[in-house]
Structures are given as structure tokens and as C-alpha cells.
Amino acid sequence: MQILHFDIKPHNILLDSNFTPKIADFGLAKLYPRDNSFVPVSAARGTIGYIAPEMISRNFGVVSCKSDVYSFGMLLLEMAGGRRNFEQHAARRSQTYYPAWVYSHISRKELGGICEASDIHEVERKLCIVGLWCIQMKPHDRPTMAEVIEMLEAGVDALQTPPEPFFCGFEQDSAADSFQFSTSELSAISELSVTDSTR
């Protein structure tokens, strides 16, 4: 059996006395056989800002363990920059949706502004690249958690910059061609992706 958590976010990662991370709050979790590639879920589960797109609309793909990978990617991006994935009071509108801002800087190789609190640019870059791979819109484009671990343990030079996640560019026309989205679905998912959690 595998555990699908459905609510990976900073609030649910606790540290023990040795600073070893522990995943908490399994209230939304489901047990499911490993040999099943997708999970039937009747209602969206998770926290807005971390919830995978397929949890909102099956037009993005099927719900699976890759849904937790998406949430983990958002967590990595927040760790890299020390800020929430959505900033209501960002200095510039382009910085409001943090993953889009990170992708823009990574693609231009401008690392200095990603995290103002430290000077560990190599670690920042690694967390950002892996995080961006994890938040790809199509579940099958995201790595498995085993692959995520391999990327995190690898050198940053071995990592390839991922394709631009859908919401970074808000390229609705090309995405609509690929997924046959309705306008209402695109609006709903876009709004959910840039809305911070109230929990």
C-alpha cells in the first residue's frame, strides 16, 4: 500500500529535537495499492496554493501519487526563497505568483534575488529547479519522489531547467489546445493557483 497525503505544506512538516522532518496531519490521506496508477477521489482535497491541478479538474490528468509531488514542489520553492507561493503585497505584480517569478529568474540565470536572507545560491538553484519540475501541470511530466531524491542529491550542474510550468506564463491558448479546457475551468484553476491558504 502507498500513502497519499493530499496536504503537503509547511504547516504539516514538523521538526523533532534533531531537526529531522516529520510529516504530520494525515486527516486527508488515503491508503491505496501501489499497483494502481491513479486514485478515484470524488472531491478536491488539500490546501489552496499547494493543491495539484488535477485535484480540481480531471482535465489536467488523473489523481495519483504525483499529486503529492506537486505539493512538495511548492514546498521546495518556498524553502528556497523563504516566502509564500503567493504574495498579496509583492512590490511588483510580476512577483505576485512566486513560482512564475522563480522560473523567470532561473531561466535567465539571475540567482541573487531569489533569496535575500542568504548567499547559498547553489542550494537555492537546486531547490528551485527540482521544485519547478515537481509543479509541472501534467502529472506524467512530474518526477517520482524517488527521482526527486536523486535530483536533490545530485550536483546542481547535472540538473536541467524544466519546461515552463503552465501558470508561470499563463499560456492559456496552448494549454487549451492540449487539454480541451473550458474557460471557466482555466479561470478557476488560475485563481486557485495564486490564492494563498487561509488555513
PyMOL commands that set and color helices and strands:
alter all, ss='L'
color gray80, all
select helices_A, chain A and resi 10-12+53-55+58-60+66-81+93-95+98-107+121-134+139-141+145-153+156-158+166-169+172-179+183-193
alter helices_A, ss='H'
color red, helices_A
select strands_A, chain A and resi 2-4+13-15+21-23+30-32
alter strands_A, ss='S'
color yellow, strands_A
deselect
rebuild
show_as cartoon
